[in-house]
Amino acid sequence: MITIYHNPRCSKSREGLALLEESSKDFEVVRYLENKFSEAELKVLISKLGIEPIDLVRKNEAVWKAEYKGKTLTDKQIIEAMVANPKLIERPIVINKNKAVVGRPPESILNII
C-alpha cells in the first residue's frame, strides 16, 4: 500500500496527492499534522528516505528559526523537535513498501509508484 503524508495547506503536497490520484493506484492519505508521528515512526521514515534527520526539517518555519536555528543538535534532538512540531517536517512524503521519497519536486513521487 502506498501512503502519502499530506498537508492540505501545502501546494506541493496537493500536487503530490494529485499525482497519486492520477496514477490509479491504491493509496492512503495521512494528515500528519493531525495524526502525528512518534519518534519511532519518524526514525523508520528517515531510514526509508535514506537521509539525515536534519534533511527532513523545513528550516524556514518560524518555530525552527525561533527555537532551533544556530544550535548544535543531535539527531535525537532533531527528531524530537519534529515530533513536537510536525510543521517542521518536509512534505509531502510518499512511502511505497520499503521505499520513500519527499515529493519536492512532486514528480519525484513517480519514481517509487
C-alpha positions as CSV (number, residue, x, y, z in Angstrom):
1,M,0.0,0.0,0.0
2,I,1.2,3.5,-0.9
3,T,1.0,6.1,1.8
4,I,1.2,9.9,1.4
5,Y,1.9,12.1,4.4
6,H,0.0,15.1,3.4
7,N,-0.7,18.7,4.5
8,P,-3.6,20.0,2.5
9,R,-2.5,23.6,3.1
10,C,0.8,23.0,1.2
11,S,0.7,23.4,-2.6
12,K,3.5,20.8,-3.2
13,S,1.6,18.3,-1.0
14,R,-1.6,18.9,-3.0
15,E,0.3,18.4,-6.3
16,G,1.8,15.2,-4.9
17,L,-1.7,14.0,-4.0
18,A,-3.0,14.8,-7.4
19,L,-0.2,12.7,-9.0
20,L,-1.2,9.7,-6.9
21,E,-4.9,10.2,-7.8
22,E,-3.9,10.3,-11.5
23,S,-1.9,7.1,-11.1
24,S,-5.0,5.0,-10.4
25,K,-3.0,3.1,-7.7
26,D,-4.4,2.4,-4.3
27,F,-3.1,4.7,-1.6
28,E,-3.9,6.1,1.8
29,V,-3.7,9.7,2.9
30,V,-2.3,10.5,6.4
31,R,-2.7,14.1,7.5
32,Y,0.5,14.1,9.6
33,L,-0.3,17.4,11.4
34,E,-3.4,15.7,12.9
35,N,-2.0,12.1,13.1
36,K,1.4,13.0,14.5
37,F,4.5,10.8,14.1
38,S,6.0,9.1,17.1
39,E,9.8,9.2,17.5
40,A,10.0,5.5,16.4
41,E,7.8,6.1,13.3
42,L,9.9,9.1,12.3
43,K,13.2,7.2,12.7
44,V,11.8,4.4,10.4
45,L,10.7,7.0,7.9
46,I,14.1,8.8,7.9
47,S,15.7,5.4,7.4
48,K,13.5,4.6,4.4
49,L,14.2,8.0,2.9
50,G,18.0,7.4,3.3
51,I,18.6,10.9,4.7
52,E,19.8,12.5,7.9
53,P,17.1,13.9,10.2
54,I,18.2,17.5,9.5
55,D,17.5,16.9,5.8
56,L,13.8,16.4,6.6
57,V,13.5,19.7,8.5
58,R,11.8,22.8,7.0
59,K,14.3,25.3,8.1
60,N,12.3,28.4,7.1
61,E,9.5,27.6,9.5
62,A,9.2,30.2,12.3
63,V,9.4,27.7,15.1
64,W,12.7,26.4,13.7
65,K,14.2,29.9,13.4
66,A,12.9,30.8,16.9
67,E,13.9,27.7,18.8
68,Y,16.5,25.7,17.0
69,K,18.4,27.7,14.3
70,G,22.1,28.0,15.1
71,K,22.1,25.4,17.8
72,T,24.1,22.2,17.7
73,L,21.5,19.4,17.9
74,T,21.9,15.7,17.9
75,D,19.8,13.5,15.5
76,K,17.6,12.6,18.5
77,Q,17.0,16.2,19.4
78,I,16.1,17.0,15.7
79,I,13.7,14.1,15.6
80,E,12.2,15.2,19.0
81,A,11.7,18.7,17.5
82,M,9.9,17.3,14.5
83,V,7.7,15.1,16.7
84,A,6.8,18.1,18.9
85,N,6.4,20.4,15.9
86,P,5.2,18.4,12.9
87,K,5.1,21.6,10.8
88,L,8.9,21.2,10.6
89,I,8.6,18.1,8.5
90,E,9.1,18.4,4.8
91,R,6.1,17.4,2.7
92,P,4.7,15.5,1.0
93,I,6.3,12.2,1.9
94,V,5.3,9.1,0.0
95,I,6.1,5.6,1.0
96,N,5.7,2.5,-1.1
97,K,6.8,-0.6,0.7
98,N,10.4,0.0,1.7
99,K,10.9,3.0,-0.5
100,A,10.2,6.6,0.4
101,V,10.6,10.0,-1.1
102,V,10.0,13.6,-0.3
103,G,7.8,15.0,-3.0
104,R,9.9,18.0,-3.8
105,P,9.5,18.3,-6.7
106,P,6.2,16.4,-6.7
107,E,7.3,14.5,-9.8
108,S,9.8,12.6,-7.7
109,I,6.9,10.6,-6.4
110,L,6.6,8.9,-9.8
111,N,10.0,7.2,-9.1
112,I,8.5,5.0,-6.4
113,I,5.0,4.3,-7.6
